[in-house]
Amino acid sequence: MREAAARFVEQHARPLELAQYRVFFAEDDPNEVVKALLPFQNADGGFGHALEPDNWNPDSTPITTNDALLRLYDAGALDLNSDTAKRIAQYLLMPNPDRLGRGCADSSMRRMWMKPVIAVMPLVDDERESLWMLPGYMDALREAGAVPFMPALTTEDDEIQQIFTMCDGLLMTGGHDVEPRQYGEEPRFDNVVPNAERDTMELALLRLALAHDKPVFGICRGLQIMNVACGGTLYQDLPSEFDSGVDHHQRPPYDRPVHGVRLETGTPLFAELGVDALAVNSYHHQAIRELGEGLTAMAVSEDGLVEAIDRPGSTYFRAVQWHPEFLYTVDGTSRRLFRSFVTACAR
């Protein structure tokens, strides 16, 4: 089989720098790769004459499979939409510690052929001592073209780093209150219910995302923890500290709006949605008091609370205070929020 692969290289691949093909045929079953590559032959048997031919040196160091296929693509020899191209990509990106050019979350190869993978922060049930998830987060992301997963709740640095590496973006979910000590205050109200593990894990992931410019989308608590990660502060309890008469803590069902928000002109949210006002649902008792460094408000509620944020210095670091995961099945605007995030994660 390896002899057949070598003959294939000698016969067809010389115009595309044969050394790079040595990587393909270092696999356990090179015949499968050979068969997958055959449909990309030109009429004269070559694979992309846009590249300068190079004499094959059997002792040369092979480039990675990622780079090899990228060169095929750049030369016009790969149709990214073809089933065969996708099969090649999936084959080459399967986890294998012995494979050169093996897949990784940040590879350009993966962005071309694979759906973006998004880590969805786990929800915690204190009474049952369990993790859980609202289907709306997952279903909205899948409908927008992503593959979401819920990681374990952890405060271990190496595990947090691995979670970060595994994904193309972070969805910061709702749930527990943010511990006031995280923004330099002592808890003042008995109804402030934080979760120290969530705070630790999510703040660590957010700092990594800010450092590496990985897309982040926050919902409810997600907006609040993102603000805190940037040095901002929160109202610990709205009824006690900001009682405006606007319903920020509605009762079920949650797929209906209860108050309005005004979108700020010149912001990404205004540009994407094309409207200057929205009717939104609402279920929170904490909110942004002071914006974190580098953040701008994209929307404010009728009583002046910040309802959406953006960090212009990041590719995508945005959040909303309302709950599009409850609205996306009946509201096109909510679907656009998820699509915008997934699109950013796929770049």
Residue frames relative to the residue before (quaternion, step in Angstrom):
aa qw qx qy qz dx dy dz
M 1.0000 0.0000 0.0000 0.0000 0.00 0.00 0.00
R 0.6613 0.4936 -0.3120 0.4709 3.58 0.96 -0.83
E 0.6082 0.5387 -0.3582 0.4599 3.58 1.10 -0.63
A 0.6413 0.5182 -0.3221 0.4652 3.57 1.04 -0.82
A 0.6397 0.5185 -0.3226 0.4668 3.55 1.02 -0.78
A 0.6492 0.5142 -0.3194 0.4606 3.57 0.95 -0.85
R 0.6404 0.5125 -0.3271 0.4693 3.59 1.00 -0.79
F 0.6160 0.5503 -0.3374 0.4515 3.56 1.06 -0.81
V 0.6487 0.5147 -0.3080 0.4684 3.56 0.96 -0.90
E 0.6805 0.4990 -0.2951 0.4481 3.56 0.79 -1.02
Q 0.7194 0.4800 -0.2559 0.4320 3.54 0.93 -0.95
H 0.8474 0.2552 -0.0725 0.4599 3.57 0.85 -0.97
A 0.7641 0.4768 -0.2250 0.3717 3.57 0.89 -0.81
R 0.4092 0.7560 -0.4596 0.2233 3.61 1.18 -0.21
P 0.6605 0.5187 -0.3571 0.4089 3.67 0.82 -0.70
L 0.7340 0.3984 -0.2340 0.4977 3.61 1.18 -0.32
E 0.6031 -0.5790 0.3480 0.4242 3.58 1.04 0.77
L 0.2736 -0.8394 0.4466 0.1454 3.52 0.24 1.33
A 0.5636 0.6286 -0.4005 0.3561 3.58 1.04 -0.62
Q 0.6434 0.5379 -0.3499 0.4174 3.58 0.96 -0.72
Y 0.6447 0.5433 -0.3322 0.4229 3.59 1.09 -0.60
R 0.4828 0.6552 -0.4459 0.3727 3.56 1.22 -0.24
V 0.5944 0.5735 -0.3662 0.4287 3.57 1.11 -0.62
F 0.6444 0.5390 -0.3325 0.4286 3.55 0.89 -0.91
F 0.7769 0.3791 -0.1843 0.4677 3.53 0.89 -0.94
A 0.4992 0.6018 -0.4546 0.4266 3.55 1.20 0.51
E 0.4807 0.6705 -0.4319 0.3644 3.58 1.29 0.09
D 0.6590 -0.5051 0.3801 0.4075 3.53 -1.33 0.24
D 0.8011 0.1462 -0.0637 0.5769 3.57 1.03 -0.73
P 0.1111 -0.8469 0.5162 0.0627 3.58 0.37 1.18
N 0.5458 0.6324 -0.4071 0.3694 3.58 1.12 -0.52
E 0.6213 0.5430 -0.3469 0.4459 3.59 1.06 -0.71
V 0.6542 0.4926 -0.3146 0.4800 3.57 1.01 -0.76
V 0.6144 0.5479 -0.3438 0.4518 3.56 1.00 -0.80
K 0.6778 0.4892 -0.2936 0.4637 3.57 0.84 -0.96
A 0.6586 0.5139 -0.3110 0.4532 3.57 1.02 -0.77
L 0.6911 0.4876 -0.2798 0.4543 3.57 1.06 -0.72
L 0.5274 0.6867 -0.4012 0.2988 3.61 1.08 -0.62
P 0.6681 0.5169 -0.3436 0.4104 3.66 0.85 -0.77
F 0.6692 0.5181 -0.3119 0.4318 3.60 1.18 -0.33
Q 0.3960 0.7186 -0.4888 0.2963 3.59 1.21 0.22
N 0.4203 -0.6458 0.5684 0.2885 3.53 -1.19 0.60
A 0.7197 -0.4442 0.3070 0.4363 3.54 -1.29 0.19
D 0.7267 0.4121 -0.2398 0.4946 3.58 1.07 -0.68
G 0.6350 -0.5749 0.3223 0.4030 3.59 1.25 0.28
G 0.5898 0.5803 -0.3784 0.4150 3.59 1.24 0.01
F 0.4006 -0.7272 0.5158 0.2116 3.53 -1.36 0.01
G 0.8311 -0.1706 0.0956 0.5206 3.60 0.76 0.73
H 0.0656 -0.8588 0.5079 0.0171 3.54 0.35 1.23
A 0.4404 0.6807 -0.4759 0.3409 3.58 1.21 0.15
L 0.6596 0.4732 -0.3077 0.4962 3.57 1.22 -0.39
E 0.5247 -0.6234 0.4730 0.3351 3.54 -1.13 0.64
P 0.4359 -0.6869 0.5016 0.2941 3.61 -0.84 0.84
D 0.1132 -0.7838 0.6094 0.0379 3.51 -1.15 0.62
N 0.4884 -0.6540 0.4796 0.3221 3.57 -0.96 0.75
W 0.4276 -0.7173 0.4956 0.2387 3.55 -0.91 0.95
N 0.0991 -0.7727 0.6264 0.0288 3.51 -0.78 1.11
P 0.3712 -0.7673 0.4698 0.2297 3.63 -0.32 1.18
D 0.7032 0.4583 -0.2769 0.4678 3.61 1.13 -0.43
S 0.4721 0.6898 -0.4422 0.3251 3.57 1.25 0.02
T 0.5269 -0.6191 0.4774 0.3335 3.56 -1.24 0.43
P 0.3685 -0.7495 0.4979 0.2333 3.62 -0.61 1.04
I 0.4187 -0.6588 0.5494 0.2979 3.57 -1.16 0.54
T 0.6514 -0.5328 0.3546 0.4075 3.58 -1.21 0.29
T 0.6163 -0.5379 0.4158 0.3975 3.55 -1.22 0.41
N 0.5707 0.5802 -0.3826 0.4374 3.59 1.08 -0.65
D 0.7116 0.4525 -0.2631 0.4687 3.58 0.75 -1.05
A 0.6164 0.5559 -0.3472 0.4365 3.57 1.03 -0.75
L 0.7112 0.4349 -0.2708 0.4815 3.57 0.83 -0.93
L 0.5955 0.5485 -0.3692 0.4563 3.57 1.09 -0.57
R 0.6403 0.5078 -0.3296 0.4727 3.59 1.03 -0.72
L 0.6008 0.5403 -0.3517 0.4727 3.57 1.06 -0.72
Y 0.6665 0.5027 -0.2970 0.4635 3.57 0.93 -0.94
D 0.6754 0.5008 -0.3008 0.4501 3.58 0.86 -0.96
A 0.6797 0.4871 -0.2848 0.4687 3.56 1.12 -0.65
G 0.5243 -0.6549 0.4032 0.3655 3.58 1.27 -0.03
A 0.5091 0.6717 -0.4093 0.3493 3.58 1.23 0.28
L 0.7225 0.3761 -0.2415 0.5274 3.61 1.23 -0.18
D 0.2211 -0.7192 0.6429 0.1436 3.52 -1.06 0.85
L 0.3526 -0.7876 0.4623 0.2041 3.57 -0.27 1.28
N 0.6800 0.4995 -0.2956 0.4480 3.59 1.14 -0.47
S 0.5414 0.6397 -0.4087 0.3615 3.58 1.19 -0.16
D 0.5795 -0.5899 0.4366 0.3543 3.55 -1.13 0.64
T 0.6321 0.5393 -0.3450 0.4365 3.58 1.00 -0.75
A 0.6414 0.5183 -0.3311 0.4586 3.60 0.94 -0.81
K 0.6563 0.5037 -0.3141 0.4657 3.56 0.97 -0.82
R 0.6359 0.5212 -0.3346 0.4605 3.60 1.02 -0.75
I 0.6257 0.5244 -0.3395 0.4671 3.57 1.00 -0.78
A 0.6692 0.5102 -0.3053 0.4456 3.56 0.86 -0.96
Q 0.6669 0.4978 -0.3066 0.4619 3.57 0.89 -0.93
Y 0.6372 0.5331 -0.3277 0.4499 3.57 1.02 -0.81
L 0.7285 0.4481 -0.2430 0.4577 3.55 0.87 -0.98
L 0.7088 0.4612 -0.2597 0.4664 3.58 1.15 -0.55
M 0.4141 0.6923 -0.4904 0.3300 3.59 1.22 0.06
P 0.5344 -0.6347 0.4362 0.3483 3.63 -0.90 0.83
N 0.2355 0.7400 -0.5968 0.2019 3.55 -0.75 1.06
P 0.3389 -0.7879 0.4719 0.2042 3.60 -0.28 1.20
D 0.6773 0.4917 -0.2994 0.4582 3.59 1.19 -0.37
R 0.6057 0.5879 -0.3530 0.4035 3.58 1.27 -0.17
L 0.3987 -0.6796 0.5592 0.2577 3.56 -0.91 0.91
G 0.8157 0.2149 -0.1615 0.5122 3.57 -0.97 0.79
R 0.2472 0.7916 -0.5294 0.1789 3.60 1.14 0.49
G 0.6588 -0.5651 0.3404 0.3617 3.54 -1.19 0.59
C 0.0367 0.7607 -0.6480 -0.0090 3.52 -1.24 0.51
A 0.6678 -0.5622 0.3115 0.3754 3.55 -1.15 0.67
D 0.7596 0.3961 -0.2156 0.4686 3.59 1.03 -0.63
S 0.4423 0.7196 -0.4577 0.2776 3.61 1.19 0.06
S 0.5182 -0.6393 0.4687 0.3212 3.55 -1.07 0.72
M 0.5478 0.5962 -0.3897 0.4388 3.57 1.19 -0.51
R 0.6858 0.4990 -0.2865 0.4456 3.53 0.83 -1.02
R 0.6425 0.5245 -0.3287 0.4516 3.56 1.00 -0.76
M 0.6365 0.5528 -0.3389 0.4177 3.58 1.07 -0.66
W 0.8466 0.2500 -0.0662 0.4652 3.54 0.74 -1.11
M 0.7378 0.4104 -0.2285 0.4847 3.59 1.08 -0.53
K 0.5284 -0.6036 0.4836 0.3501 3.57 -1.14 0.61
P 0.5409 -0.6232 0.4379 0.3568 3.60 -1.03 0.66
V 0.3093 -0.7426 0.5729 0.1569 3.54 -1.06 0.87
I 0.0816 -0.8244 0.5601 -0.0109 3.57 -0.70 1.09
A 0.3123 -0.7376 0.5748 0.1675 3.54 -0.85 1.06
V 0.1615 -0.7891 0.5910 0.0442 3.56 -0.70 1.18
M 0.4311 -0.7430 0.4438 0.2552 3.57 -0.48 1.18
P 0.4751 -0.7130 0.4354 0.2762 3.60 -0.77 1.01
L 0.3552 -0.6758 0.6025 0.2324 3.51 -1.25 0.62
V 0.2452 -0.7928 0.5493 0.0981 3.58 -1.03 0.79
D 0.1930 -0.7445 0.6310 0.1010 3.56 -0.95 0.99
D 0.3120 -0.7926 0.4943 0.1735 3.58 -0.26 1.28
E 0.6655 0.5241 -0.3178 0.4260 3.59 0.90 -0.88
R 0.7580 0.3559 -0.1905 0.5124 3.56 0.94 -0.89
E 0.3262 -0.7665 0.4886 0.2596 3.58 1.30 -0.09
S 0.5423 0.6089 -0.3853 0.4321 3.52 0.89 1.00
L 0.4048 -0.6558 0.5744 0.2759 3.52 -1.36 0.30
W 0.0175 0.7979 -0.6022 0.0204 3.56 -1.12 0.63
M 0.2153 -0.7793 0.5775 0.1133 3.55 -1.29 0.13
L 0.3981 -0.6703 0.5725 0.2540 3.55 -1.14 0.74
P 0.4903 -0.6814 0.4454 0.3113 3.64 -0.74 0.95
G 0.5813 0.6270 -0.3790 0.3542 3.60 1.04 -0.67
Y 0.6147 0.5365 -0.3548 0.4567 3.60 1.01 -0.72
M 0.7150 0.4613 -0.2572 0.4581 3.55 0.78 -1.08
D 0.6904 0.4966 -0.2920 0.4376 3.57 0.84 -1.00
A 0.6452 0.5163 -0.3281 0.4577 3.59 0.98 -0.79
L 0.6605 0.4979 -0.3080 0.4700 3.59 0.99 -0.80
R 0.6565 0.5020 -0.3170 0.4653 3.59 0.95 -0.84
E 0.6449 0.5141 -0.3226 0.4645 3.57 0.97 -0.81
A 0.6775 0.4782 -0.2814 0.4828 3.58 1.14 -0.63
G 0.6433 -0.5780 0.3080 0.3966 3.61 1.26 0.00
A 0.5826 0.5801 -0.3748 0.4284 3.59 1.20 0.37
V 0.3313 -0.6691 0.6142 0.2555 3.51 -1.42 0.14
P 0.1084 -0.8264 0.5500 0.0531 3.61 -0.21 1.22
F 0.0013 -0.7731 0.6328 0.0429 3.55 -1.25 0.44
M 0.3402 -0.7223 0.5648 0.2085 3.55 -1.19 0.59
P 0.2692 -0.7788 0.5422 0.1644 3.61 -0.51 1.10
A 0.6158 -0.5129 0.4366 0.4087 3.54 -1.32 0.21
L 0.4800 -0.6206 0.5274 0.3260 3.54 -1.25 0.47
T 0.1433 0.8080 -0.5493 0.1574 3.57 -0.55 1.14
T 0.2114 -0.7484 0.6099 0.1526 3.54 -1.26 0.49
E 0.4459 0.6868 -0.4501 0.3561 3.58 1.29 0.22
D 0.4979 -0.6982 0.4266 0.2874 3.58 -0.68 1.09
D 0.6845 0.4902 -0.3061 0.4444 3.59 0.87 -0.89
E 0.6547 0.4963 -0.3173 0.4736 3.59 1.05 -0.69
I 0.6226 0.5235 -0.3385 0.4730 3.58 1.02 -0.73
Q 0.6415 0.5172 -0.3175 0.4692 3.59 0.97 -0.84
Q 0.6656 0.4984 -0.3106 0.4604 3.59 0.96 -0.82
I 0.6146 0.5305 -0.3445 0.4714 3.59 1.01 -0.78
F 0.6542 0.5186 -0.3077 0.4566 3.55 0.93 -0.91
T 0.6777 0.4974 -0.2891 0.4579 3.58 0.93 -0.89
M 0.6518 0.5568 -0.3096 0.4114 3.58 1.07 -0.76
C 0.7785 0.3781 -0.1769 0.4687 3.59 1.05 -0.62
D 0.4453 -0.6695 0.5336 0.2624 3.52 -1.38 0.34
G 0.8018 0.0198 -0.0007 0.5972 3.57 1.25 -0.26
L 0.3315 -0.7307 0.5693 0.1790 3.55 -1.32 0.40
L 0.1336 -0.7457 0.6453 0.0987 3.55 -1.00 0.88
M 0.1977 -0.7812 0.5862 0.0836 3.56 -0.58 1.21
T 0.2548 -0.8271 0.4923 0.0924 3.55 -0.38 1.32
G 0.6156 -0.5176 0.4383 0.4014 3.55 -1.38 -0.05
G 0.3282 0.7669 -0.5225 0.1763 3.55 -1.24 -0.34
H 0.8727 -0.0424 0.0451 0.4844 3.53 -1.04 -0.90
D 0.5566 -0.5602 0.4933 0.3648 3.52 -1.33 0.38
V 0.4627 -0.6254 0.5394 0.3223 3.53 -1.26 0.40
E 0.5107 -0.6530 0.4716 0.3007 3.57 -0.91 0.97
P 0.4663 -0.7110 0.4425 0.2851 3.65 -0.62 1.08
R 0.5942 0.5766 -0.3784 0.4138 3.61 1.06 -0.57
Q 0.5700 0.5942 -0.3847 0.4171 3.59 1.19 -0.41
Y 0.7643 0.2475 -0.1873 0.5652 3.60 1.20 -0.33
G 0.7027 -0.5566 0.2485 0.3670 3.54 1.07 0.89
E 0.6315 0.5086 -0.3479 0.4706 3.59 1.17 0.45
E 0.4309 -0.6426 0.5593 0.2975 3.53 -1.31 0.35
P 0.5451 -0.6031 0.4517 0.3675 3.63 -1.04 0.64
R 0.1775 -0.8185 0.5426 0.0649 3.58 -0.86 1.00
F 0.7707 0.3098 -0.1547 0.5349 3.59 1.21 -0.32
D 0.5362 -0.6602 0.4348 0.2959 3.55 -1.04 0.86
N 0.6799 0.4999 -0.3007 0.4443 3.59 1.12 -0.51
V 0.4811 0.6116 -0.4673 0.4197 3.61 1.22 0.31
V 0.0010 -0.8212 0.5652 -0.0784 3.57 -0.42 1.28
P 0.0324 -0.8302 0.5565 -0.0082 3.61 -0.05 1.24
N 0.2213 -0.7126 0.6339 0.2035 3.52 -1.38 -0.03
A 0.3838 -0.7766 0.4510 0.2150 3.56 -0.30 1.28
E 0.6463 0.5273 -0.3338 0.4392 3.60 0.98 -0.79
R 0.6411 0.5103 -0.3311 0.4679 3.59 0.95 -0.82
D 0.6498 0.5221 -0.3269 0.4453 3.58 0.86 -0.92
T 0.6815 0.4998 -0.2962 0.4450 3.57 0.84 -0.99
M 0.6882 0.4865 -0.2821 0.4583 3.56 0.83 -1.00
E 0.7250 0.4580 -0.2663 0.4402 3.56 0.77 -1.01
L 0.6344 0.5113 -0.3397 0.4697 3.59 1.01 -0.68
A 0.6301 0.5203 -0.3347 0.4693 3.59 1.05 -0.73
L 0.6656 0.4929 -0.3033 0.4713 3.60 0.94 -0.86
L 0.6531 0.5146 -0.3192 0.4547 3.57 0.98 -0.78
R 0.6395 0.5106 -0.3349 0.4671 3.58 0.99 -0.73
L 0.6270 0.5111 -0.3328 0.4846 3.58 1.07 -0.69
A 0.6547 0.5182 -0.3147 0.4515 3.57 0.94 -0.88
L 0.6509 0.5017 -0.3145 0.4751 3.58 0.99 -0.77
A 0.6768 0.4991 -0.2961 0.4529 3.57 0.98 -0.83
H 0.7871 0.3121 -0.1460 0.5116 3.58 1.03 -0.80
D 0.4184 -0.7439 0.4376 0.2831 3.58 1.30 0.17
K 0.2986 0.7334 -0.5451 0.2753 3.57 0.82 1.02
P 0.5455 -0.6537 0.4064 0.3315 3.63 -0.87 0.87
V 0.0388 -0.7734 0.6326 -0.0124 3.54 -1.12 0.86
F 0.0359 -0.7601 0.6485 0.0210 3.54 -1.08 0.85
G 0.1227 -0.8205 0.5576 0.0299 3.57 -0.78 1.04
I 0.1284 -0.7711 0.6219 0.0472 3.53 -1.16 0.76
C 0.8548 -0.0164 -0.0335 0.5176 3.57 -0.85 1.08
R 0.7969 0.1334 -0.0587 0.5863 3.63 -0.29 -1.17
G 0.5886 0.5976 -0.3620 0.4066 3.56 1.07 -0.74
L 0.6388 0.5054 -0.3187 0.4846 3.58 0.98 -0.81
Q 0.6790 0.5129 -0.2935 0.4356 3.56 0.93 -0.92
I 0.6896 0.4617 -0.2915 0.4758 3.61 0.87 -0.90
M 0.6084 0.5333 -0.3523 0.4703 3.62 1.11 -0.59
N 0.6333 0.5175 -0.3253 0.4747 3.57 1.03 -0.75
V 0.6583 0.5005 -0.3020 0.4743 3.58 0.96 -0.88
A 0.6255 0.5463 -0.3389 0.4422 3.61 1.01 -0.78
C 0.7154 0.4110 -0.2399 0.5116 3.59 1.19 -0.55
G 0.6605 -0.5520 0.2969 0.4133 3.56 1.25 0.32
G 0.4973 0.6706 -0.4204 0.3553 3.59 1.26 0.20
T 0.3653 -0.7125 0.5556 0.2240 3.56 -1.35 0.14
L 0.3222 -0.7524 0.5535 0.1544 3.55 -1.34 0.34
Y 0.4503 -0.5531 0.5992 0.3636 3.48 -1.39 0.22
Q 0.3942 -0.7429 0.4865 0.2367 3.60 -0.67 1.02
D 0.7924 -0.0340 0.0507 0.6070 3.58 1.05 -0.73
L 0.3901 -0.7725 0.4523 0.2154 3.57 -0.33 1.26
P 0.6635 0.5006 -0.3489 0.4329 3.68 0.76 -0.82
S 0.7034 0.4529 -0.2678 0.4778 3.60 1.09 -0.64
E 0.8062 0.3083 -0.1274 0.4887 3.59 1.00 -0.78
F 0.7971 0.1113 -0.0340 0.5925 3.59 1.21 -0.40
D 0.1276 0.8184 -0.5444 0.1327 3.57 0.61 1.14
S 0.0128 -0.8634 0.5018 -0.0510 3.56 -0.03 1.33
G 0.5334 -0.6185 0.4191 0.3966 3.56 1.20 -0.35
V 0.5671 0.5591 -0.3914 0.4611 3.60 1.26 -0.21
D 0.4347 -0.7112 0.4916 0.2521 3.57 -0.92 0.92
H 0.0100 -0.8100 0.5853 -0.0358 3.57 -0.33 1.25
H 0.7379 0.3339 -0.1934 0.5538 3.61 1.25 -0.03
Q 0.0196 -0.8631 0.5044 -0.0184 3.53 0.59 1.21
R 0.4289 -0.6540 0.5535 0.2863 3.53 -1.34 0.25
P 0.6442 -0.5168 0.3703 0.4252 3.60 -1.20 0.43
P 0.5571 -0.1559 -0.8115 -0.0824 1.48 -2.31 1.06
Y 0.4579 -0.7268 0.4612 0.2223 3.54 -1.15 0.70
D 0.5933 0.5722 -0.3731 0.4259 3.60 1.25 0.01
R 0.6104 0.4874 -0.3753 0.4990 3.56 1.02 0.86
P 0.4694 -0.6841 0.4745 0.2941 3.60 -1.01 0.70
V 0.1699 -0.7928 0.5780 0.0924 3.57 -1.20 0.63
H 0.8001 0.0279 -0.0649 0.5956 3.61 1.20 -0.20
G 0.4910 -0.6785 0.4700 0.2786 3.55 -1.26 0.25
V 0.1513 -0.7442 0.6367 0.1341 3.54 -1.33 0.32
R 0.3142 -0.7266 0.5824 0.1850 3.54 -1.20 0.64
L 0.3004 -0.7580 0.5536 0.1694 3.57 -0.80 1.02
E 0.4100 -0.7142 0.5188 0.2294 3.53 -0.97 0.94
T 0.4487 -0.6889 0.4966 0.2783 3.58 -0.82 0.97
G 0.7692 0.3524 -0.2683 0.4607 3.55 -1.15 0.66
T 0.6003 0.5477 -0.3704 0.4500 3.60 1.24 0.06
P 0.6434 -0.5243 0.3757 0.4122 3.62 -1.17 0.39
L 0.6295 0.5417 -0.3431 0.4388 3.60 1.02 -0.73
F 0.6427 0.5085 -0.3119 0.4807 3.57 0.98 -0.84
A 0.6709 0.5052 -0.2993 0.4528 3.58 0.92 -0.91
E 0.6916 0.4904 -0.2846 0.4475 3.60 0.94 -0.87
L 0.7673 0.3863 -0.2000 0.4713 3.57 0.86 -0.94
G 0.3085 -0.7998 0.4747 0.1995 3.58 1.15 -0.47
V 0.6480 0.4474 -0.3345 0.5178 3.59 1.17 0.52
D 0.3825 -0.7317 0.5107 0.2397 3.57 -1.20 0.40
A 0.7765 0.1957 -0.1408 0.5822 3.60 1.29 0.05
L 0.0894 -0.7775 0.6213 0.0382 3.55 -1.21 0.65
A 0.2917 -0.6768 0.6338 0.2349 3.52 -1.32 0.42
V 0.0428 -0.8360 0.5455 -0.0418 3.59 -0.64 1.13
N 0.4788 -0.6033 0.5418 0.3366 3.52 -1.36 0.27
S 0.1222 -0.8120 0.5699 0.0323 3.61 -1.18 0.24
Y 0.1588 0.7730 -0.6001 0.1305 3.56 -0.89 0.98
H 0.4890 0.6342 -0.4581 0.3858 3.58 0.23 1.27
H 0.1921 -0.7708 0.5901 0.1439 3.56 -1.21 0.45
Q 0.6559 0.3796 -0.3265 0.5650 3.57 1.32 0.20
A 0.0003 -0.7956 0.6052 -0.0265 3.58 -1.20 0.47
I 0.6417 -0.5190 0.3949 0.4036 3.54 -1.30 0.26
R 0.2114 -0.7406 0.6257 0.1234 3.53 -1.01 0.95
E 0.7899 0.0254 0.0210 0.6123 3.58 0.72 -1.12
L 0.4581 -0.6944 0.4874 0.2652 3.57 -0.86 0.99
G 0.4912 -0.6548 0.4959 0.2898 3.54 -1.10 0.77
E 0.6788 -0.5031 0.3582 0.3973 3.53 -1.30 0.38
G 0.8234 0.2308 -0.1902 0.4822 3.55 -0.92 0.95
L 0.6117 0.5567 -0.3509 0.4391 3.60 1.26 -0.08
T 0.1387 -0.7593 0.6283 0.0973 3.53 -1.24 0.58
A 0.4658 -0.6566 0.5137 0.2967 3.57 -1.16 0.58
M 0.2065 -0.7816 0.5779 0.1117 3.58 -0.89 0.96
A 0.7922 0.0432 -0.0238 0.6083 3.59 1.21 -0.40
V 0.1013 -0.7717 0.6249 0.0615 3.56 -1.17 0.64
S 0.4887 -0.6691 0.4819 0.2850 3.55 -1.15 0.67
E 0.7338 -0.4293 0.3001 0.4327 3.55 -1.32 0.13
D 0.7340 0.3932 -0.2266 0.5052 3.58 1.14 -0.60
G 0.6581 -0.5766 0.2876 0.3896 3.58 1.24 0.33
L 0.4672 0.6636 -0.4617 0.3580 3.63 1.23 0.12
V 0.4967 -0.6295 0.5061 0.3176 3.55 -1.14 0.67
E 0.1267 -0.8327 0.5387 0.0205 3.58 -0.68 1.13
A 0.7872 0.0727 -0.0705 0.6083 3.60 1.25 -0.17
I 0.1104 -0.8082 0.5776 0.0306 3.56 -1.02 0.83
D 0.1002 -0.7501 0.6507 0.0619 3.51 -1.36 0.43
R 0.2110 -0.7268 0.6319 0.1668 3.54 -1.24 0.49
P 0.3146 -0.7961 0.4813 0.1888 3.62 -0.10 1.22
G 0.6443 0.5414 -0.3324 0.4258 3.61 1.12 -0.49
S 0.6754 0.4343 -0.2869 0.5224 3.59 1.29 -0.11
T 0.6099 -0.5417 0.4269 0.3902 3.54 -1.25 0.44
Y 0.7741 -0.1537 0.1219 0.6019 3.58 0.94 -0.89
F 0.2360 0.7203 -0.6087 0.2345 3.55 -0.36 1.32
R 0.2605 0.7875 -0.4879 0.2720 3.53 0.31 1.35
A 0.0010 -0.7981 0.6021 -0.0231 3.54 -1.21 0.53
V 0.1856 -0.7493 0.6239 0.1215 3.53 -1.31 0.48
Q 0.4747 -0.6770 0.4863 0.2824 3.55 -1.15 0.63
W 0.6581 0.5015 -0.3152 0.4648 3.59 1.13 -0.52
H 0.5237 -0.6748 0.4572 0.2478 3.58 -1.32 0.03
P 0.1208 -0.8213 0.5549 0.0545 3.63 0.11 1.22
E 0.5620 0.6040 -0.4006 0.3985 3.63 1.16 -0.36
F 0.6645 0.4477 -0.3040 0.5153 3.60 1.24 -0.33
L 0.7257 0.4681 -0.2277 0.4499 3.58 1.16 -0.62
Y 0.5447 0.6966 -0.3975 0.2452 3.59 1.09 -0.67
T 0.6309 0.5477 -0.3524 0.4216 3.64 1.08 -0.56
V 0.7809 0.3058 -0.1588 0.5210 3.60 1.15 -0.53
D 0.7471 0.3763 -0.1725 0.5201 3.57 1.29 -0.21
G 0.3773 -0.7581 0.4912 0.2039 3.56 -0.55 1.17
T 0.5893 0.5778 -0.3655 0.4304 3.58 1.10 -0.62
S 0.6555 0.5030 -0.3107 0.4698 3.58 0.97 -0.84
R 0.6317 0.5231 -0.3372 0.4621 3.59 1.01 -0.74
R 0.6404 0.5269 -0.3279 0.4524 3.58 1.05 -0.73
L 0.5940 0.5589 -0.3691 0.4456 3.60 1.08 -0.62
F 0.6886 0.4638 -0.2844 0.4794 3.58 0.88 -0.91
R 0.6455 0.5176 -0.3340 0.4516 3.60 0.96 -0.78
S 0.6233 0.5436 -0.3370 0.4499 3.58 1.01 -0.78
F 0.6684 0.4969 -0.2942 0.4689 3.57 0.95 -0.88
V 0.6744 0.4928 -0.3010 0.4602 3.58 0.85 -0.95
T 0.6158 0.5421 -0.3433 0.4572 3.58 1.02 -0.74
A 0.6503 0.5052 -0.3146 0.4722 3.58 0.97 -0.83
C 0.6636 0.5060 -0.3048 0.4591 3.59 1.01 -0.79
A 0.6719 0.5126 -0.2962 0.4450 3.60 1.13 -0.56
R 0.5539 0.6319 -0.3985 0.3674 3.61 1.19 -0.28
